Amino acid sequence: MVSGDGLLVAVDSRVHRVPAQVKLVALFVFVLAVVSTPAPVFWAFGLYAAMLVAAVVMAKLPVHVVSRRLAVETPFIVFALLLPFVATGPRIDVLGLELSQSGVLGAWNVLAKGTLGVVAAILLSATTAPRDLLAGLERLRLPATLVAILSFMIRYLSVVSDDLHRMRIARESRGYAGGRVGHLKAVAGGVGGLFVRSFERGERVHLAMRSRGYTGRMPLLSQAGAVRSQWLEGLTISLLAVLIAVMARVVGL
């Protein structure tokens, strides 16, 4: 099941137990390997996909959760489908359609690499709680100010969403139906009011923190690090991806 803690899927698996800093490094290395792989080397992308499927199964993630979250990739899919029709260069015939050869290859490049990257990001978000992600970034020496900003953003995202929901109910209770250009003024005014309210809330929170001894640095979220075995286990797929990327480039040459 999906918990209320961000995008976390609350199940117990080996992937969930890997420290967040290890998974963050693993995601970065895996995406770097995928992006650096030449597009025409199709077998490499098949191996990447197989490794990701194995990781999703090991993480016990429901198929419907992964497929639903893949919807975020829709704009890139639309762009990729248009490429063969708008790109220039030599043309090829595919199912009676005259398509650009470079456009077809570019569409494959966008779809393959984009989908693999999105699935890898879904795997990270579904197996790691937001607080653990922040602790992992902290362990990776991300500047403390950025960690604090991300922490407050995650903490107050639900508060701002609730404000937006209440404002929508208030507009509809006063006869707002939407769908007209004239109603954009009401929507813009609501967005501006929400911004001012959020800014004022931030000032009040900052004053409350200062009155409680805040010195500009948040307390550490976690003191626990990752042992060597956890790093080896967490980076297994990423290191294999790097090896595949190197082999793909050698074969491509």
BAROVEX-265403 format. One record per residue (C-alpha): residue number from 1; residue in one letter; x, y, z. Coordinates in nm, 4 decimals. Layout:
# residues N
(NUM; "A"; (X; Y; Z))
...
This chain:
# residues 253
(1; "M"; (0.0000; 0.0000; 0.0000))
(2; "V"; (0.1053; 0.3632; -0.0467))
(3; "S"; (0.1621; 0.5414; 0.2809))
(4; "G"; (0.0848; 0.9011; 0.3621))
(5; "D"; (0.4556; 0.9790; 0.3905))
(6; "G"; (0.5159; 1.1346; 0.0526))
(7; "L"; (0.5457; 0.8800; -0.2296))
(8; "L"; (0.6709; 0.6022; -0.0050))
(9; "V"; (0.5218; 0.2558; -0.0558))
(10; "A"; (0.5160; 0.1120; 0.2950))
(11; "V"; (0.6401; -0.2451; 0.2544))
(12; "D"; (0.9434; -0.4235; 0.3919))
(13; "S"; (1.2082; -0.5157; 0.1360))
(14; "R"; (1.5843; -0.5222; 0.0956))
(15; "V"; (1.5662; -0.2158; -0.1258))
(16; "H"; (1.3770; -0.0216; 0.1421))
(17; "R"; (1.6461; -0.1067; 0.3975))
(18; "V"; (1.9336; 0.0315; 0.1879))
(19; "P"; (2.0466; 0.3682; 0.3330))
(20; "A"; (1.9181; 0.6720; 0.1455))
(21; "Q"; (2.2640; 0.8109; 0.0637))
(22; "V"; (2.3538; 0.4833; -0.1071))
(23; "K"; (2.0367; 0.4905; -0.3174))
(24; "L"; (2.0972; 0.8529; -0.4174))
(25; "V"; (2.4485; 0.7753; -0.5403))
(26; "A"; (2.3195; 0.4608; -0.7123))
(27; "L"; (2.0509; 0.6616; -0.8958))
(28; "F"; (2.3033; 0.9227; -1.0108))
(29; "V"; (2.5506; 0.6615; -1.1390))
(30; "F"; (2.2778; 0.4574; -1.3106))
(31; "V"; (2.1287; 0.7576; -1.4907))
(32; "L"; (2.4766; 0.8727; -1.5944))
(33; "A"; (2.5475; 0.5278; -1.7413))
(34; "V"; (2.2150; 0.5214; -1.9285))
(35; "V"; (2.2581; 0.8709; -2.0713))
(36; "S"; (2.6119; 0.7966; -2.1910))
(37; "T"; (2.5036; 0.4814; -2.3781))
(38; "P"; (2.4830; 0.5276; -2.7589))
(39; "A"; (2.1220; 0.5083; -2.8799))
(40; "P"; (2.1772; 0.2467; -3.1559))
(41; "V"; (2.3054; -0.0128; -2.9039))
(42; "F"; (1.9603; -0.1583; -2.8339))
(43; "W"; (2.0755; -0.4605; -2.6314))
(44; "A"; (2.2224; -0.2319; -2.3642))
(45; "F"; (1.8856; -0.0701; -2.2971))
(46; "G"; (1.7252; -0.4135; -2.2759))
(47; "L"; (1.9719; -0.5067; -2.0014))
(48; "Y"; (1.9060; -0.1788; -1.8182))
(49; "A"; (1.5315; -0.2460; -1.8311))
(50; "A"; (1.5774; -0.6026; -1.7048))
(51; "M"; (1.7833; -0.4801; -1.4083))
(52; "L"; (1.5238; -0.2176; -1.3209))
(53; "V"; (1.2415; -0.4734; -1.3399))
(54; "A"; (1.4387; -0.6998; -1.1070))
(55; "A"; (1.4872; -0.4096; -0.8640))
(56; "V"; (1.1149; -0.3217; -0.8747))
(57; "V"; (1.0247; -0.6853; -0.8022))
(58; "M"; (1.2779; -0.6997; -0.5187))
(59; "A"; (1.1308; -0.3781; -0.3750))
(60; "K"; (0.7796; -0.5368; -0.3843))
(61; "L"; (0.6320; -0.2354; -0.5642))
(62; "P"; (0.2822; -0.2873; -0.7105))
(63; "V"; (0.2740; -0.2694; -1.0894))
(64; "H"; (-0.0188; -0.0259; -1.0890))
(65; "V"; (0.1730; 0.2180; -0.8679))
(66; "V"; (0.4736; 0.2231; -1.1011))
(67; "S"; (0.2593; 0.2493; -1.4154))
(68; "R"; (0.0480; 0.5307; -1.2690))
(69; "R"; (0.3535; 0.7320; -1.1723))
(70; "L"; (0.4982; 0.6858; -1.5197))
(71; "A"; (0.2311; 0.9304; -1.6367))
(72; "V"; (0.4734; 1.2107; -1.5460))
(73; "E"; (0.6635; 1.1130; -1.8617))
(74; "T"; (0.3685; 1.1895; -2.0915))
(75; "P"; (0.5032; 1.5239; -2.2319))
(76; "F"; (0.8301; 1.3546; -2.3299))
(77; "I"; (0.6403; 1.0705; -2.4987))
(78; "V"; (0.4383; 1.3201; -2.7037))
(79; "F"; (0.7578; 1.5019; -2.8027))
(80; "A"; (0.9257; 1.1729; -2.9004))
(81; "L"; (0.6294; 1.0650; -3.1143))
(82; "L"; (0.6426; 1.3933; -3.3054))
(83; "L"; (1.0159; 1.3759; -3.3767))
(84; "P"; (1.0004; 1.1301; -3.6708))
(85; "F"; (0.7538; 1.3596; -3.8500))
(86; "V"; (0.9254; 1.6956; -3.7963))
(87; "A"; (1.2949; 1.6030; -3.8079))
(88; "T"; (1.4911; 1.6553; -4.1277))
(89; "G"; (1.7334; 1.4280; -4.3094))
(90; "P"; (1.7007; 1.0984; -4.4995))
(91; "R"; (1.3510; 0.9485; -4.4974))
(92; "I"; (1.2505; 0.5871; -4.4389))
(93; "D"; (0.9205; 0.4070; -4.4901))
(94; "V"; (0.7621; 0.2612; -4.1735))
(95; "L"; (0.4174; 0.1000; -4.2083))
(96; "G"; (0.3391; 0.3216; -4.5031))
(97; "L"; (0.4536; 0.6393; -4.3280))
(98; "E"; (0.7510; 0.8417; -4.4498))
(99; "L"; (0.9533; 0.9228; -4.1417))
(100; "S"; (1.2852; 1.0887; -4.0759))
(101; "Q"; (1.5587; 0.8355; -4.0021))
(102; "S"; (1.7299; 1.0657; -3.7540))
(103; "G"; (1.3901; 1.1465; -3.5999))
(104; "V"; (1.3128; 0.7788; -3.5417))
(105; "L"; (1.6485; 0.7287; -3.3732))
(106; "G"; (1.5992; 1.0456; -3.1685))
(107; "A"; (1.2525; 0.9316; -3.0594))
(108; "W"; (1.3946; 0.5981; -2.9477))
(109; "N"; (1.6716; 0.7801; -2.7603))
(110; "V"; (1.4233; 1.0016; -2.5728))
(111; "L"; (1.1794; 0.7199; -2.4947))
(112; "A"; (1.4377; 0.4646; -2.3836))
(113; "K"; (1.6567; 0.6890; -2.1726))
(114; "G"; (1.3668; 0.8941; -2.0368))
(115; "T"; (1.1651; 0.5890; -1.9312))
(116; "L"; (1.4610; 0.4219; -1.7649))
(117; "G"; (1.5441; 0.7396; -1.5744))
(118; "V"; (1.1834; 0.7914; -1.4616))
(119; "V"; (1.1488; 0.4298; -1.3433))
(120; "A"; (1.4758; 0.4610; -1.1497))
(121; "A"; (1.3489; 0.7811; -0.9845))
(122; "I"; (1.0163; 0.6112; -0.9029))
(123; "L"; (1.2071; 0.3261; -0.7422))
(124; "L"; (1.3963; 0.5727; -0.5227))
(125; "S"; (1.0898; 0.7736; -0.4176))
(126; "A"; (0.8795; 0.4630; -0.3503))
(127; "T"; (1.1390; 0.2991; -0.1266))
(128; "T"; (1.2669; 0.6015; 0.0670))
(129; "A"; (1.0778; 0.8298; 0.3050))
(130; "P"; (1.1214; 1.2061; 0.2488))
(131; "R"; (1.2980; 1.2489; 0.5836))
(132; "D"; (1.5401; 0.9685; 0.4949))
(133; "L"; (1.6099; 1.1347; 0.1599))
(134; "L"; (1.6978; 1.4581; 0.3381))
(135; "A"; (1.9176; 1.2687; 0.5816))
(136; "G"; (2.0885; 1.0993; 0.2878))
(137; "L"; (2.1550; 1.4339; 0.1186))
(138; "E"; (2.2936; 1.5576; 0.4480))
(139; "R"; (2.5249; 1.2567; 0.4713))
(140; "L"; (2.6434; 1.3324; 0.1164))
(141; "R"; (2.7513; 1.6795; 0.2339))
(142; "L"; (2.4796; 1.8803; 0.0593))
(143; "P"; (2.4969; 2.2386; 0.1975))
(144; "A"; (2.2981; 2.2677; 0.5208))
(145; "T"; (2.0994; 2.5643; 0.3867))
(146; "L"; (1.9707; 2.3604; 0.0920))
(147; "V"; (1.8787; 2.0718; 0.3209))
(148; "A"; (1.6835; 2.3110; 0.5442))
(149; "I"; (1.5004; 2.4605; 0.2435))
(150; "L"; (1.4057; 2.1151; 0.1145))
(151; "S"; (1.2965; 2.0105; 0.4626))
(152; "F"; (1.0595; 2.3058; 0.4996))
(153; "M"; (0.9318; 2.2591; 0.1456))
(154; "I"; (0.8343; 1.8981; 0.2168))
(155; "R"; (0.6946; 1.9847; 0.5593))
(156; "Y"; (0.4689; 2.2671; 0.4407))
(157; "L"; (0.3703; 2.1332; 0.0995))
(158; "S"; (0.0626; 1.9677; 0.2483))
(159; "V"; (-0.0254; 2.2890; 0.4367))
(160; "V"; (-0.0155; 2.4964; 0.1175))
(161; "S"; (-0.2130; 2.2276; -0.0667))
(162; "D"; (-0.4820; 2.2414; 0.2026))
(163; "D"; (-0.4970; 2.6204; 0.1692))
(164; "L"; (-0.5376; 2.5874; -0.2066))
(165; "H"; (-0.8157; 2.3300; -0.1601))
(166; "R"; (-1.0045; 2.5544; 0.0835))
(167; "M"; (-0.9715; 2.8514; -0.1528))
(168; "R"; (-1.1142; 2.6440; -0.4378))
(169; "I"; (-1.4122; 2.5424; -0.2222))
(170; "A"; (-1.4660; 2.9070; -0.1236))
(171; "R"; (-1.4651; 3.0171; -0.4910))
(172; "E"; (-1.7116; 2.7457; -0.5919))
(173; "S"; (-1.9429; 2.8282; -0.3003))
(174; "R"; (-1.9637; 3.1848; -0.4357))
(175; "G"; (-2.0701; 3.0688; -0.7816))
(176; "Y"; (-1.7329; 3.0253; -0.9531))
(177; "A"; (-1.7631; 2.7692; -1.2322))
(178; "G"; (-1.4400; 2.8201; -1.4268))
(179; "G"; (-1.3860; 2.7743; -1.7967))
(180; "R"; (-1.4126; 3.1420; -1.8918))
(181; "V"; (-1.1379; 3.3912; -1.9641))
(182; "G"; (-1.2992; 3.6390; -1.7246))
(183; "H"; (-1.2499; 3.3961; -1.4393))
(184; "L"; (-0.8721; 3.4070; -1.4782))
(185; "K"; (-0.8701; 3.7243; -1.2679))
(186; "A"; (-1.0236; 3.5362; -0.9748))
(187; "V"; (-0.7739; 3.2516; -1.0120))
(188; "A"; (-0.4798; 3.4927; -1.0362))
(189; "G"; (-0.6020; 3.6761; -0.7280))
(190; "G"; (-0.6268; 3.3484; -0.5390))
(191; "V"; (-0.2738; 3.2496; -0.6366))
(192; "G"; (-0.1444; 3.5904; -0.5273))
(193; "G"; (-0.3280; 3.5648; -0.1964))
(194; "L"; (-0.1855; 3.2168; -0.1420))
(195; "F"; (0.1668; 3.3472; -0.2077))
(196; "V"; (0.1251; 3.6326; 0.0428))
(197; "R"; (-0.0212; 3.3970; 0.3024))
(198; "S"; (0.2658; 3.1498; 0.2572))
(199; "F"; (0.5231; 3.4293; 0.2811))
(200; "E"; (0.3696; 3.5587; 0.6044))
(201; "R"; (0.3556; 3.2058; 0.7455))
(202; "G"; (0.7240; 3.1629; 0.6647))
(203; "E"; (0.8077; 3.4829; 0.8552))
(204; "R"; (0.6089; 3.3665; 1.1586))
(205; "V"; (0.7783; 3.0267; 1.1537))
(206; "H"; (1.1213; 3.1901; 1.1274))
(207; "L"; (1.0474; 3.4204; 1.4228))
(208; "A"; (0.9254; 3.1233; 1.6262))
(209; "M"; (1.2460; 2.9345; 1.5461))
(210; "R"; (1.4643; 3.2323; 1.6404))
(211; "S"; (1.2817; 3.2657; 1.9717))
(212; "R"; (1.3654; 2.9004; 2.0424))
(213; "G"; (1.7374; 2.9417; 1.9829))
(214; "Y"; (1.7695; 2.8814; 1.6083))
(215; "T"; (2.1180; 2.9897; 1.4963))
(216; "G"; (2.0878; 2.9312; 1.1219))
(217; "R"; (2.1755; 2.5611; 1.1229))
(218; "M"; (1.9250; 2.2806; 1.1562))
(219; "P"; (2.0032; 1.9842; 1.3840))
(220; "L"; (2.1381; 1.6765; 1.2075))
(221; "L"; (1.8635; 1.4521; 1.0774))
(222; "S"; (2.0675; 1.1357; 1.1142))
(223; "Q"; (2.4013; 1.0271; 1.2564))
(224; "A"; (2.3923; 0.6809; 1.1006))
(225; "G"; (2.6160; 0.6061; 0.8031))
(226; "A"; (2.6319; 0.3142; 0.5636))
(227; "V"; (2.8717; 0.0243; 0.6022))
(228; "R"; (3.0753; -0.1196; 0.3152))
(229; "S"; (2.8393; -0.4123; 0.2574))
(230; "Q"; (2.5457; -0.1734; 0.2174))
(231; "W"; (2.7361; 0.0342; -0.0360))
(232; "L"; (2.8260; -0.2777; -0.2349))
(233; "E"; (2.4699; -0.4073; -0.2266))
(234; "G"; (2.3145; -0.0725; -0.3162))
(235; "L"; (2.5552; 0.0030; -0.6003))
(236; "T"; (2.5421; -0.3414; -0.7634))
(237; "I"; (2.2957; -0.2456; -1.0380))
(238; "S"; (2.4635; 0.0917; -1.0982))
(239; "L"; (2.8088; -0.0650; -1.1341))
(240; "L"; (2.6686; -0.3239; -1.3743))
(241; "A"; (2.5110; -0.0365; -1.5696))
(242; "V"; (2.8483; 0.1366; -1.5925))
(243; "L"; (3.0037; -0.1865; -1.7232))
(244; "I"; (2.7266; -0.2216; -1.9830))
(245; "A"; (2.7719; 0.1421; -2.0894))
(246; "V"; (3.1465; 0.0901; -2.1380))
(247; "M"; (3.0853; -0.2288; -2.3388))
(248; "A"; (2.8228; -0.0511; -2.5511))
(249; "R"; (3.0679; 0.2260; -2.6373))
(250; "V"; (3.3426; -0.0228; -2.7211))
(251; "V"; (3.1077; -0.2241; -2.9425))
(252; "G"; (2.9751; 0.0981; -3.0962))
(253; "L"; (3.3255; 0.2017; -3.1932))
